[in-house]
Amino acid sequence: MKEAINNSGRAEVLIRALPYIQCYQGKTMVVKYGGSAMINGELKAAVIEDLILMSCVGIRTVLVHGGGPEIEAMLNALGKESRFVQGLRYTDEETMEVVQMVLCGKVNKDITALIGRAGGKALGLCGIDGAMLRARQYRPQGEDLGLVGEISAVDTGTLEGLLASGIIPVVSSVALGADEDRGRVLNVNADTAAAKIAAALGAEKLILMTDVRGILKDLHDPGSLIKVLPRSGLEALKNEGVVSKGMIPKTDCCALALDGGVKKAHIIDGRLPHALLIELFTDEGIGTMIVKE
């Protein structure tokens, strides 16, 4: 009897997910993968399973990943001290070599291999491949950040070809220099890269996996999660101090995607197993969804 109840429950879950599966079939989603979900083995396995299920039900999924902790570990192993300017890693030539080696090499290929071992189809890429991401050096308020780039163009040709073939592109956030920076390799922010790629693809959703529940009205009250927020409400929340510190660049990326044509942007807690499936295929969701008016 217990097994029958369990099976009935499983069937109910699938039936409740059906309207979402039908709605999202054939749509494009860009997932930015970072934080604890990249470090914890159990969470990593859950994310991979979520991505494969999304692909199996016809969702065209692009995964953009970071790798800050891995880069930091390699720099420490080499005896090189990190320096940050306005919260961004100063990237000299030596650091750029490490970023390229770690992000485009080990991290990217490890994720691609995990998807393959779990039965999915994925291809690891970086922004240099096919000149997918072009960027210029980023100098906020005239600050010198070294080889840190601001994305100026996205070529979606390679991504579209892979998505049409049912393959999950796994993209690391390194770009080719454009204009006066032509010929250089630049380190670009993974959240911004995901937002720019989502806009260029005309994606249905941008999903940022983070180490927070979403946008909270009260940082000390997990129950104060804002589940749905119009794009126009972001500035007011900044002025009120509700959106502050590390949440500001996250919401700025969501705004960038929405202003570029993406329909919805989500900030979800990647510390919870199967956060992607819960956000996409349940009525309650799990994080904050920001929508165009």
HUGIKA-V970021 format. One record per helix or strand. SS is the DSSP state (@ for helix, = for strand). FROM is the first residue (numbers start at 1). TO is the last residue. Records with the same first field share a line. If there is no record, write none. Layout:
SS=FROM-TO, FROM-TO
//
This chain:
@=2-24, 35-38, 41-56, 68-77, 93-117, 129-131, 140-142, 157-164, 179-181, 190-201, 222-224, 231-240, 246-259, 275-281
==28-33, 60-65, 84-85, 88-89, 91-91, 122-126, 133-137, 146-146, 148-154, 168-172, 174-177, 185-187, 205-210, 216-216, 225-225, 228-230, 264-269, 288-291
//
